[in-house]
Amino acid sequence: MAIVDVVKFRGSKGIKNVGDELDTSAPYLREAGNVDIDDAGLLSMRDGTGPVKIAGDSKSLWNTADRSLALAVIGGNLVAANLKAGTTTTIRTGVGTSTMGYVEVNNQVYYSNAQVYGFIENMADGTFPALSKIGGSRMTPGSIIEHHAGRNFTCVGGLIRYTAYLDYGRTNLRKDFREYPGEVTMFAAVSDGVFLSYGNTTVFLIGSGHPNDFVVKEVADYGVIPGTVKKFDASLVSSNTPLQGTAVYWESTKGPCIGFQGGLMINQALTKYEPPHTGNTGATIIRQNRKGFMQALTLIEY
């Protein structure tokens, strides 16, 4: 008669795939597919959702913090999308097909990709004022856009360019930039600095003044998968001490990470989970599921 070991499963601490398969024992799982794990370690099947139907090939879907405006790029046009009705309103035509980034600044939404840079106000494409200062140029587009300390920033390749203070349409091409020895894959601001990743390096730029005065704090010796960065309210993170301000979630080449004010970074899976591939690009949403707890869902293209 075969002898079968019986294990009473009382909960899980998640996936642990580091090391030999035979070394993985409860309360860890070697694999888990399409399940949720709550704070008590209990597993349940992940709820599905109904499809959102919008005509056309949609990408770069995004919404404002209060969910009053949803944007997407469909057929090379930037549109406002009514997800419930499945209808769209064109904001700007001919924006190209590369991934679009967005950032809220006061009552405006700034957008940028490799081809265009602009802003939306009152559900319409805005117009920048004429350049009046000597040496001023129109702000250049980038594959990443962010706002910090009264300036907008765009990133393309290893180049980060920033606007004049409180003048989000103007830059100085001769001096308003910083260069890094690798493609910038994350530029995400919190109140007292910016998380930056390029190549196989992740740092925190300490400062809320002029970019030339930022102080570099090393955070990790591995990089970030492009497109997986998502900012959210830090109070949503379970902690013995209540957290405040903005936090940043991203998928690194060594698992999911969260960054906080002060440059604190936590790799949630280090020593436990090793991603099977590093991935070329991805996308992340942070949502509250039907069971009431918050989760980050990341889709990675290999």
N, C-alpha and C positions, 0 to 999 in steps of 0.2 A: 504494500500500500504506500502510495506516495505521501510524503510528509509536506504539508503546506503551512507556511508561517502566516498567521493571522495578525494583522496590525489594526488596532482600533484608531481610526482617524478622527482626531478631536479638533482639528483646525490646521491651518497652514500659515507659514511665514512667506510664502511665495515660491518662485522658481529659484533653484540653485543648480546650475549646470557646470560649475567649475569643478574640475577633478574627475575622477573615474565614476562611471555610472553606478557602480556597486557601492560607492561611498555616499550616495545621496539617500538620506533616510528622513523619516518624519521628524519635524513638521514641515520639511521642504518637499517640493515637487520637482521632478526632473523636467516635465513638460506640462503645460496647461493651455488648452485652446478654448477661446470664446467663453471664458468664465470671469466672474468678478470675485474678488477676495475682500471682505469687509475688515473693519478694524479688529474684530474678534477672531479673524483668521478663517471664517466660515466661507465656503465656496457656494456659488449659485450660478446658474446659467445666465449669461448676459442677455439683457432684453434687446430685442430688435426694434427698429423704427421703420415707419413707412417711408417710401421713397419721395424725394422732392423732385418734381418734374418741371424743368425749365427748358424750353426749346433751345437747341444749339449746344455747342461744345463748351461747357463752362469750366473755368479755372479761376484761381486766385480769389476764392470766396472769402468774405470777411464781413464782420459787422461791428458797429460802434458798441461801446461799453454798455449803453442803455438799450441796445438792440433796436434803436429807432431807424437805423439805416443799415441795409445790407448791400454790399458791392460785389461785383464779379466781372471778369473779362469773358465775353462771349463773342466768338467770331472776330476777334481783334478789336472789339469795342468795349469801353468801360461802361457798365450799366449799374443802375440801382435795381435790386431784385426784391420783388414781393414774393417771399417763399411760400406763403399760404395760398396765394392766388395763382402762383406760377407765372407771373407777368414781370416784365422788365421795362425800365425807362432809360434810354440812352443818355449818358452823361458826356462822353467824349468818344469820337470815332477815331479809328486808325492808331490805336495805342500799341499795336504789335501783339505778339503771342508769348513773349517771355513773362515769367512770373512777376506779378505786381505786388508791391508792398504798400502798407497804409499806416498812418499814424494820426491820432487825434491831437489837435492843438486848439485849445479853447473851443470855439464853435465851428471850426473848420476841420476838414479831413484832407491831409496831404497824401499824395500817392506818387509812386515812382517805380519804374522798371528800367530795363537797359535802354529803352527808347525815349521815354517821356518823364516829365516831372511837372506836377500841377497840384491844384487844390480844388475842393468842392465846398460850396457854401450855399445854403438854402436849396439843396437838391439840384444845383446847377454847377457847371464847370466855371471856376473863378478866373479872373484876369489879374495878373500881377501889375502893379503900378510901373510906370516907365522908370528906367534906370536914370538916376540924376547925378550920382556921385562919380567923380573921376576914378577910374580903375575898377569900377563895378561891372560885373558880368552877370548874366542870368544864371541862376543855380543849375547845376548839371544833374542829370538823372543817374540812378544807380540801382542795382538789383536789391539792395537793402536800404530802407529809409527809417530814421529814428529821430526823436526830438529829445533834447536834453539841455537844461540850463539856458533857455532862451534862444536856442539855435536848432535848425534842422541839419541832419547829417545824411549823406548818401554814400553808399559803398559799391565799388565795382572793382573786381580783381583785388589787388592789394592797396588800392587808393581809397581813402576816406576824405570826402570833401564836406565842408560845413558852410552854413550861411552866415551873413552878418547878424549881429545880435538883434533879435526881434524884427528882422527884415528877411523873411523866409524865401523871398524870390531872388535875393542878391548874394553874390559871393565874389571873392577876389581870386581869380585863377592863378595868380602868381604866388599867393602865400596862404590862402585859407584851405589847407589840406594837410594830411599826414599819410605817409606811405609805410607799408609793412611788407616783409619778405615772404609773402604767401597770400593766397586768396582769403579775403575776409568772409567768414561763414556765419559770424554772429556779431551783432552790434546792438546790445539791448541795455537800456538805461534803467536804473533805479534812482532814488532820490539823491544819493551822494556819489554817484559814479556810473560807470558803464562796463558791462561784461563784454569783452572782445575776444574773438577767436580767429586765428589765422593759421593756416598750415596745421601743424600738430601742437599748437600752443593755445592755451586759454589764459587770459589775464583779466584783471579788474583795473580800470582806469579810475583812480580816485580823484574826485574833484567836481565842483559845480560852478566853476568859473570859466575862464578862457581855456580852450583845448590845449594850448601850448603849456599850460600849467598843470595838466594831468600828471599824477604820479602813478607809475605802473606797479601793480602788485601781482605776482605770479599766482595762478590758481591751479592749473593742471598742465601736465605735459602730454596732453592728447587733445584732439580737436573736436569740432561740432559738425554734425551732419546738416548741411544747408536746408533751410526751410522748416526745421523742426522746432524753432524757437517760439515760445508763447509766453506772454506776460499775464499775470493774474494777481489777485489780492492775496497778500501773504497770510492773512488771517485764516485762510482756508486750510493751511497746513497744520496738521495735528502737532501740538507742542505743549510741553509743560508750562512754558512761558508764552503768553499770547504774542503773536507776531503782528507787526503793523507794516503799512506801506505796500510797495509793489515787490513781487517776487518774479523770477524768470525761470521757466522750465525749458529744458532742451534735451535732445537726444545726442549724447556724445558717442564717440567711437568705442567707448567702454561702458555704455549703458546710460540710463536716464539720470539727469542731474537737475538740481534746483539751486538758484543763486539768490542771495538776499542782500539787503543793505549792508554796507561795510565790506562787501566782497566775499562774504561767507558763501562757500559752495558745498553742497552735499551731493555726493554720488550715491544714489539710492541702491545701487546694485553691486558696487565694487566688492570684490572677493566672493560674490555669490553668483552673479550672472554675467556671462560673457556673450555679447551679441554674435550671432553666427557670421555676420558680414558687417562691414562698416557703412555701406549704403552710399548712394550718389546724391540723393535728395529726399525730402520727405515733407510731411505736413502734420501739424498737431492741433487738436482741439482740447479744451478743458470744459467738462460738462458735469452737471449733476444728474446722476442716473435716477431711475424710477424708485430705487431703494433709498434714495436720499443722500448718498455720499458722493463726494467729488472725485473725479478721476481724469487723468490725462490719457488721451488716445492718440497714438502716433502711427502714421502710415509711412513706411520707408520703401523707396524704390531701389532695388539692387541692380 
